[in-house]
Amino acid sequence: MADMDSEPTTNTQTMAGEEEPLFSNLDIFLFSLIVGLVIYWFMSRKKPEPIPEFKKIDTPATAARETSFIEKMKKTGKNIIVFYGSQTGTAEEFANRLSKDAQRYGMKGMAADPEEYDMGELSQLSQIKNSLAIFCMATYGEGDPTDNAQDFYDWLQENDDEDLSGLNYTVFALGNKTYEHYNAMGKYVDKRLEELGAKRIFDLGLGDDDANLEEDFVSWREQFWPAVCEHFGVEALGDESSIRQYELKEHTDINMNKVYTGEIGRLKSFEVQKPPFDSKNPFLAPVTVNRRLNKADDRHLMHLELDITGSKIRYESGDHVAVFPTNDSALVNKLGQILGVDLDVVISLNNLDEESNKKHPFPCPTTYRTALTHYLDITHPPRTNVLYELAQYASDPKDQENMRKMASSSPEGKALYQSWVLDASRNILAILEDMPSLRPPIDHLCELMPRLQARYYSIASSSKVHPNSIHICAVVVEYKTKTGRINKGVATNWLKNKLVTDNGHKSTVPMYIRKSQFRLPFKATNPVIMIGPGTGIAPFMGFVQERGWLKQQGKEVGETVLFFGCRNKNVDYLYQEELEEAEKDSVLTQLHVAFSRDQEHKVYVQHLLKKNKENIWKLIHNENAHIYVCGDAKNMAKDVQTAFYDIAEELGGMTRTQATDYVKKLMTKGRYSQDVWS
């Protein structure tokens, strides 16, 4: 534009002089050049692409997740809702049984995961006639809610102004008496709902998995339903026949790319792995190490290392690794043979209740073989409801009678179930083998079997030292039953056979991380006292590695004391080299090992605690030490706790009650942590 502005001035000067042609040849040349360049510039610019007009297609909006259980109940005519807080699937199983029961009493029930719904709607349940909320609540760890009930627990704690006066409810709690906080979650829900004004229509049920959880549930349930009928003024329909929840569809012509082959959630998730990895989307971790830890003995103790490189999985010392095992193919094949079915038929089990969130009992479509291998628990003794439902398929009236008797709450029936099923450790295959007249259709069997659950192991490594590797320490479970059969633990035998390379392929383990409260103290200067016999050593290997790493970083680290127990020094002294090396490097300031069978009198970790009581008391009472216990809950954890009571009583000059309170306060403050199992 500057060139064009100057041009008229030049022209005026030319005209004022001698008469010359208006434009010289040079002017014309320059002008033509400029115009040419301008035209070229305009022509060569990239024209914007025309935006094609597409006809708008009406696509259905992605259905938002239904979070209103009130709307769902109104829409489907349900009046009973059974919420479950479940970690291993048992509470969910009980909830499904109760929701199914409702039909026998002229009512309609639905099982519900509290994580999926707005629990603030409980106050609106009175809008539905004869409504009832049942809560099947399991307790996880040391009195904690299960993962899926955590939000509900928080809601109960935070909403003091909530008015639940129109809510009818009852609670069945699932727990284990060997744990310190027996059925804490169920008891809390029961008490808290009452505090918020809800009406309890039947007593809190307490299920003890250390004794007979199934018997506790059946006994409670037998009394619960008559109480419900009385409360609402309804009568049982007397319909005791089997009620199917799913219908079978066989697929004769289906694209096999659409068939599940063991994936937990998304189809093909094992072929195309996408983070984040969790319980519905596990990571396939290659096995890089699988070695035997003990030198002899009839037991097999193993150490595995899983590679998590590139997975973006993070863990901390004390966390748990969850693995999804598969059932022994020999058991699966035997089930197929005894029921006379082709296990490779592709099937779907579709929920008869089209409004249910749970469309299938396990990922479908799939084959019977995949379902029995990856999705169904076929090794645990079946619960009484399974026997009751399968009884109709026994052609021998005596077998039918016995199966129904075992499912009843009569003393004779309970005793028969205890001896014939539980004490004899009969799984479904053993029952079918020992009852030749019982031949149920395989689809009904698959409907009734509980889901095969993930197994949890304390991680035996520190992410500071092994950021791309997770270590597992476990003992292989194998025992002879009263019927002479050899029963094998599903997960441990499956892990044992996970060779680093299998026929040239890397063995992989579907896994994810479950966070734990079992944590080293925030201050590295705090002393730690670790007590872990047998495979209870696992999390302490991670702790020792981490304390060693902190020392290498130049940090000041408090005393690190380990009490470890095993049978014989020359047989099952797990991680002996690593522990002795840590002691030599002063990472472990004290290493006390109890070899229970190396002398005439058995010596356990609790005996060594008392032997070192003065130092133990000094660390706890004067130096703010943190205590960690890992292993068997039933005997060891209780005996260790008693040893601490004795030490506090003797060296603290306390009464037994004061000593007990002292240890309980350590637990409350997070200075006495347990990672135990029954």
HUMOGI-V84225 format. One line per field, one symbol per residue. phi: phi as a letter, one per 30 degrees, with the letter a starting at -180 (. if undefined). burial: b if it has 24 or more other C-alpha atoms within 12 Angstrom, else e. A space follows every 50 residues. Layout:
# HUMOGI-V84225
phi=???
burial=???
This chain:
# HUMOGI-V84225
phi=.ddddddededddddddddbeebdeddddddddddddddddddddddddd ddccddcdcdddddddccdddddddcidbbbcdbcbccjddddddddddd eeddcicbcbdbdddcbddddedcdddcdhdaccbccdcchcicddedcd ddddddddcdcdccdcccaabcccabdddecdheddddddddddddjdcd cadeccccddcbdddddddddddddeddeddciccddidcddcdcbcdbc ccbbdddccdbkddbdeidddcdbddcadcbdcdcddcbbbdcddbiddc cbbcbccceididcbbejdcccbcdbddddddddddddcibddcddbbcc dddddddcdbdaebdaceddeddcccdccdedddddddddedcdddedde ddddddddcdedddddddddcdddhdddddddddbedcbddddddddddd ddcdccbddcbcddcbdcbbcbbbcdcaacdddidccbdedddddeddde bbhicddbbdbaccdbcdbddedddddbccbadhdddeddddddeddddd dddiddcdebcbccbbdbedcbddhedddddddddidddbbccccdcdbd cdccedddeddcdddedddddccidccbbbkdddceddddddddeddddd ccicdddddddddddedddicbcbbbbc
burial=eeeeeeeeeeeeeeeeeeeeeeeeeeeeeeeeeeeeeeeeeeeeeeeeee eeeeeeeeeeeeeeeeebbbebbbeebbbbbbbbbbbbbbbbbbbbbbbb bbbbbbbbbbbbbbbbbbbbbbbbbbebebbbbbbbbbbbbbbbbbbbbb ebbbbbeeeeebbbebbbbbbbbbbbbbbbbbbbbbbbbbebbbebebbb bbbbbbbbbeebbbbbbbbbbeebbeebbeeeeeeeeeeeeebbbbebee eeeeeeeebbbbbbbbbebbeeeeeebbbbbbbbbbbbbbbbbbeeeeeb bbbbbbbbeebebbbbbbbbbbbbbbbbeebbbbbbebbeeebbbbbbbb eeeeebebebbbbbbbbbbbbbbbbbbbbbbbbbbbbbbbbbbbeeeebb ebbbbbbbbeeebbebbbebbbebbbbbbbbbeebeebbbbbbbbbbbbb bbbbbbbbbbbbbbbbbbbbbbbbbbeeeeeeeeeebbbbbbbbbbbbbb eeeeeebbbbbbbbbbbbbbbeebebbbbbbbbbbbbbbbbbbbbbbbbe eeeeeebbbbbbbbbbbbbebbbbbbeebeebbeeebbbbbbbbbbeeee eebbbbbbbbebbeebbebbbeebbbbbbbbbbeebbbbbbbbbbbbbbe ebeeeeeebeebbeebbeeebbbbbbbe
